[in-house]
């Protein structure tokens, strides 16, 4: 509801596409500046307490925007400033939230937990935009911000109700010099991490631009209002729920699902760009939502399973940096394209970039199916932790996207710890 309200507020204040792109860029630009450091903070501190603080501040920002909107004192620069502050909160929230998933369920259920988390999140994205569109049309924009502020109480209450002793915690990372650089080097030296993060960077920058495209399509391509925008966003989110549940059914992420979802997303974006009316657009947005979420959730669980627990916060911060931080250039580029060539040009850019990215990624050899994850040493009781470490396979030549992860074995045949 906050997303729909903020986007429509900017359009009401300006009636232009570029400020919408600027707002999105400001909201996600802090991830570029703070992302790597925020991941290190997530590795050092109690993630549950960090999430409590982040959600409290986010609720306060939503409340402030609601008050400004309700009193009629809101100006575009205020929306920009609050979007930037919310981006700072997100920079710390995202790596802690992503790494906290594995602390809640343990390594054997990470892929399933990521999928179910995405399904619940996108179920809210189905209800939220539809409700926000109707609410804005009937009573105005401010109530969407107030409801969002109150909704944070559920997240805060859930975190407070958890029993910290039942979490799968690892010792906190000790302070030291060069830890951020060490995290970047670790991602680059681990082929499955490097290749996945690079693919997410390309798709995030040029493909995942529907946050800008949907309100502009509703307003300028189909002459609709907030109800039309809310309906389009809800339909796309409904597709995302299907994609999330499909990923949750899988025990491990796979290369086929990662590449296939990107390719499907790109092809469907061409169809969305050519949609003659809003009904056809809505029909295409459902599978687009499924494909985009299947890609993001598969990449997420791939990166989590392929990373050492001691570095997972920093790895997830880099994942968040390329997924959300690329919204800075993406938002500006999308807003400029829409102003020059219309909102459909944003979808064409998405289609071209995703199809090319899938083609390049699929042609590279040696990528193993998504981080097979922790393994038990031979003779160890079920449930005991083990760990993979990256090793190059023969004949890989060290080329991108790498050779994945496999267990190294000593002379006795037992997996090394």
C-alpha positions in Angstrom: 0.0 0.0 0.0 2.9 2.4 0.7 4.3 1.7 -2.7 1.1 2.5 -4.6 0.5 5.5 -2.4 3.9 6.9 -2.8 4.0 6.4 -6.6 0.5 7.9 -7.1 1.4 10.8 -4.8 4.5 11.7 -7.0 2.3 11.5 -10.2 -0.3 13.7 -8.6 2.3 16.3 -7.6 4.2 16.3 -10.9 2.1 14.4 -13.6 5.5 13.4 -15.2 7.4 10.1 -15.4 10.9 11.3 -14.5 10.2 12.2 -10.9 8.8 8.8 -10.4 12.1 7.3 -11.5 14.0 9.7 -9.3 12.0 8.7 -6.3 12.7 5.0 -6.9 16.4 5.8 -7.5 16.6 7.7 -4.2 14.9 5.0 -2.3 17.4 2.4 -3.4 20.6 4.4 -3.8 21.6 3.9 -0.2 22.0 0.3 -0.9 24.9 1.2 -3.3 26.6 3.4 -0.6 25.9 1.4 2.6 25.1 -2.1 1.4 28.5 -3.7 1.9 29.0 -2.1 5.3 25.5 -2.9 6.4 26.2 -6.6 5.6 29.2 -6.5 7.9 27.0 -5.0 10.6 24.6 -7.8 10.1 27.4 -10.3 10.6 28.6 -8.6 13.8 25.4 -7.8 15.7 22.2 -9.6 16.8 20.1 -9.8 13.6 16.9 -9.9 15.5 17.6 -6.7 17.4 18.8 -5.0 14.2 15.5 -5.9 12.5 13.5 -4.6 15.4 15.3 -1.2 15.1 14.9 -1.1 11.3 11.2 -1.8 11.4 10.6 0.7 14.1 12.2 3.5 12.0 10.4 2.4 8.9 7.1 2.7 10.7 7.9 6.2 11.8 8.8 7.3 8.3 5.5 5.9 7.0 3.6 7.8 9.7 5.4 11.1 8.9 4.5 10.8 5.2 0.9 10.1 6.1 0.7 13.2 8.3 2.3 15.4 5.6 -0.1 14.1 3.0 -3.2 14.3 5.2 -2.5 17.9 6.1 -1.8 19.0 2.6 1.8 20.2 3.4 3.6 17.5 1.4 5.9 18.7 -1.3 8.0 16.7 -3.9 11.3 17.3 -2.0 9.7 15.9 1.1 8.8 12.7 -0.7 12.3 12.5 -2.1 13.8 13.0 1.4 11.6 10.3 3.0 12.3 7.9 0.2 16.0 8.4 0.8 15.7 7.8 4.5 13.6 4.7 3.9 16.4 3.5 1.6 18.9 3.9 4.4 16.7 1.7 6.6 16.4 -0.9 3.8 20.2 -1.0 3.4 20.5 -2.4 6.9 17.2 -4.3 6.9 17.7 -6.4 3.8 21.0 -8.2 4.6 19.9 -8.8 8.2 16.5 -10.1 7.1 17.9 -12.4 4.4 20.6 -13.9 6.7 18.1 -14.2 9.5 16.1 -16.7 7.4 18.8 -19.4 7.8 19.0 -18.6 11.6 15.3 -19.3 11.9 15.2 -22.7 10.1 18.7 -24.1 9.8 20.6 -24.9 6.6 18.6 -27.9 5.4 15.4 -25.8 4.9 16.7 -22.6 3.5 15.4 -23.0 0.0 11.9 -23.9 1.3 12.0 -21.1 3.8 13.0 -18.5 1.1 10.1 -19.7 -1.1 7.5 -19.6 1.6 8.8 -16.2 2.8 8.4 -14.9 -0.8 4.9 -16.4 -1.0 3.7 -14.7 2.1 5.3 -11.5 1.1 3.7 -11.6 -2.3 0.4 -12.6 -1.0 0.5 -9.2 0.8 1.5 -7.6 -2.5 -1.7 -9.0 -4.0 -4.0 -7.6 -1.4 -2.1 -4.3 -0.7 -2.1 -2.7 -4.2 -5.7 -3.7 -4.8 -6.8 -2.3 -1.5 -4.7 0.8 -1.9 -6.1 1.6 -5.3 -9.6 1.4 -4.1 -8.8 3.3 -0.9 -7.0 6.1 -2.8 -9.9 6.4 -5.3 -12.5 6.7 -2.5 -10.8 8.6 0.4 -7.3 9.7 -0.7 -3.7 8.7 -0.4 -2.8 9.4 3.2 -4.7 6.3 4.7 -2.4 4.0 2.7 0.6 5.4 4.6 -1.2 5.2 8.0 -2.2 1.6 7.5 1.4 0.8 6.5 2.8 2.4 9.7 0.4 0.3 11.8 1.2 -2.9 10.0 4.8 -2.8 11.2 3.5 -3.6 14.7 2.9 -7.2 13.4 6.5 -7.6 12.4 7.8 -6.0 15.5 5.6 -8.2 17.7 6.7 -11.3 15.8 10.3 -10.5 16.4 9.7 -9.8 20.1 7.8 -13.1 20.5 10.7 -15.2 19.2 12.7 -17.4 21.6 16.3 -16.4 20.9 17.6 -19.7 22.3 15.9 -21.7 19.5 17.6 -19.8 16.7 20.4 -21.5 14.6 22.9 -18.8 15.5 26.6 -18.7 14.5 29.2 -16.8 16.5 29.3 -13.1 15.6 32.1 -12.0 13.2 34.9 -10.4 15.2 36.1 -6.9 14.3 39.0 -6.6 12.0 40.5 -4.7 9.1 39.5 -5.3 5.6 36.4 -7.4 6.3 34.2 -5.8 3.7 36.9 -6.3 1.1 37.3 -9.9 2.3 33.5 -10.4 1.7 33.8 -9.1 -1.9 36.8 -11.2 -2.6 35.0 -14.2 -1.2 32.0 -13.7 -3.5 34.3 -13.2 -6.5 36.4 -16.2 -5.8 33.4 -18.5 -5.4 32.2 -19.2 -8.9 28.6 -20.0 -8.2 28.3 -16.8 -6.1 30.0 -14.7 -8.7 27.9 -15.9 -11.6 24.6 -15.6 -9.8 25.4 -12.1 -8.5 26.4 -10.9 -12.0 23.2 -12.3 -13.4 21.1 -10.6 -10.7 23.0 -7.3 -11.4 22.0 -7.3 -15.1 18.4 -8.3 -14.5 18.0 -5.9 -11.6 19.4 -3.0 -13.6 17.6 -3.5 -16.9 14.8 -6.0 -16.3 13.1 -5.5 -12.9 11.8 -2.1 -13.8 8.1 -2.7 -13.4 7.9 -0.5 -10.3 8.3 2.5 -12.6 6.5 0.9 -15.6 3.2 0.0 -14.0 2.0 3.4 -12.8 3.0 5.0 -16.0 1.2 2.3 -18.1 -1.9 2.8 -16.0 -1.8 6.6 -16.2 -0.5 7.3 -19.7 -0.9 4.2 -21.9 -4.4 3.1 -20.6 -5.8 6.4 -19.3 -6.5 4.8 -15.9 -6.4 6.0 -12.3 -5.1 4.6 -9.0 -7.6 1.7 -9.2 -6.1 0.6 -12.5 -2.6 0.8 -11.2 -3.6 -1.1 -8.0 -5.2 -3.8 -10.1 -2.2 -4.3 -12.4 0.2 -4.4 -9.4 -2.1 -6.9 -7.6 -2.3 -9.2 -10.6 1.5 -9.2 -11.1 1.9 -9.9 -7.3 -0.6 -12.8 -7.6 1.6 -14.3 -10.2 4.6 -13.8 -7.9 2.8 -15.9 -5.3 2.6 -18.8 -7.7 6.3 -18.4 -8.6 7.2 -18.3 -4.9 5.2 -21.5 -4.1 6.8 -23.3 -7.1 10.3 -22.4 -5.8 9.3 -23.5 -2.2 8.4 -27.0 -3.5 12.0 -27.6 -4.5 14.6 -28.9 -2.1 17.5 -27.2 -3.9 17.6 -24.4 -6.5 18.7 -25.4 -10.0 20.5 -23.8 -12.9 17.6 -24.7 -15.2 15.1 -22.8 -13.1 17.4 -19.8 -12.7 18.1 -19.4 -16.4 14.6 -20.5 -17.5 12.8 -18.0 -15.3 15.0 -15.1 -16.7 14.3 -16.2 -20.3 10.6 -16.5 -19.7 10.5 -13.1 -17.9 12.2 -11.5 -21.0 9.9 -13.0 -23.6 6.8 -12.1 -21.6 8.1 -8.5 -21.3 7.9 -8.3 -25.1 4.3 -9.4 -24.9 3.5 -6.9 -22.2 5.0 -4.1 -24.3 2.7 -5.0 -27.2 -0.5 -5.4 -25.2 -3.2 -3.4 -26.9 -5.4 -2.8 -23.8 -5.4 -3.1 -20.1 -7.1 -6.5 -20.0 -4.4 -8.1 -22.2 -1.8 -6.3 -20.1 -3.2 -7.8 -16.9 -3.3 -11.3 -18.4 0.4 -11.1 -19.3 1.4 -9.6 -16.0 0.4 -12.7 -14.1 3.0 -15.0 -15.6 5.5 -12.1 -15.6 5.1 -12.0 -11.8 5.6 -15.7 -11.5 8.8 -15.7 -13.6 10.3 -12.7 -11.9 9.7 -14.0 -8.4 11.0 -17.5 -9.4 14.2 -15.9 -10.6 14.7 -13.7 -7.5 13.8 -16.5 -5.0 16.0 -19.1 -6.8 19.0 -16.6 -6.9 18.4 -15.8 -3.2 18.5 -19.4 -2.0 21.4 -20.2 -4.4 23.5 -17.4 -2.8 22.5 -18.4 0.8 23.3 -22.0 0.3 26.6 -21.3 -1.4 28.0 -19.0 1.2 29.7 -19.7 4.5 27.6 -18.8 7.6 30.3 -16.5 8.9 30.2 -14.4 5.7 26.5 -14.8 4.9 25.5 -11.3 6.1 28.1 -9.7 3.8 27.2 -12.0 0.9 23.5 -11.1 1.3 24.3 -7.4 1.4 26.1 -7.7 -1.9 23.1 -9.7 -3.2 20.8 -6.9 -2.0 23.2 -4.3 -3.4 22.9 -5.6 -7.0 19.2 -6.4 -6.7 18.1 -3.1 -5.1 21.1 -0.8 -5.5 20.8 -1.2 -9.3 17.4 0.5 -9.0 19.3 3.9 -8.9 20.4 3.7 -12.6 17.4 1.6 -13.5 14.9 4.2 -12.1 16.6 7.1 -13.8 16.9 5.2 -17.1 13.3 4.0 -17.0 11.9 7.5 -16.2 14.0 9.0 -19.0 12.9 6.3 -21.5 9.2 6.7 -20.6 9.5 10.5 -21.1 11.2 10.1 -24.5 9.5 7.1 -26.0 6.5 6.2 -23.8 6.1 3.7 -20.9 6.2 0.7 -23.3 9.8 1.3 -24.0 10.6 0.3 -20.4 9.2 -3.2 -21.1 11.1 -3.5 -24.3 14.3 -2.8 -22.4 13.4 -5.5 -19.9 12.7 -8.0 -22.6 16.0 -7.4 -24.5 18.2 -7.4 -21.4 16.7 -10.6 -19.8 16.7 -12.6 -23.0 20.4 -11.7 -23.7 21.4 -12.3 -20.1 19.8 -15.8 -20.1 21.5 -16.6 -23.4 24.9 -15.6 -22.2 24.5 -17.4 -18.9 23.3 -20.6 -20.5 26.2 -20.7 -22.9 28.8 -20.7 -20.1 29.8 -24.2 -19.1 30.8 -25.6 -15.7 28.1 -23.9 -13.5 26.9 -26.5 -11.0 23.3 -26.6 -9.9 23.0 -24.1 -7.1 25.2 -24.7 -4.1 24.4 -28.1 -2.9 24.7 -26.7 0.5 25.9 -28.2 3.8 26.7 -31.9 3.8 27.2 -34.4 6.6 30.5 -36.1 7.0 30.4 -39.9 6.6 29.4 -41.5 9.8 28.0 -38.3 11.4 24.5 -38.4 12.9 21.7 -37.0 10.8 21.3 -33.2 11.4 24.9 -32.6 12.2 26.4 -29.7 10.3 28.9 -29.9 7.6 30.1 -27.4 5.1 31.1 -27.2 1.5 34.0 -25.1 0.3 34.6 -23.9 -3.2 37.1 -25.8 -5.3 37.7 -25.5 -9.0 37.0 -28.5 -11.1 39.3 -29.9 -13.7 39.0 -28.3 -17.1 37.0 -25.3 -16.0 39.9 -22.9 -16.8 38.6 -20.5 -14.1 36.2 -19.0 -16.6 33.0 -17.2 -15.8 30.5 -18.2 -14.5 32.7 -20.7 -12.6 32.5 -24.3 -11.6 30.2 -24.2 -8.6 30.7 -26.0 -5.3 31.3 -29.6 -4.5 32.5 -31.4 -1.4 36.3 -31.9 -1.1 37.3 -35.2 0.2 40.4 -36.4 2.0 42.2 -39.7 1.5 39.8 -41.6 3.6 36.8 -40.5 1.5 35.2 -38.5 4.2 34.1 -35.0 3.5 36.5 -32.4 4.9 35.0 -30.1 7.6 
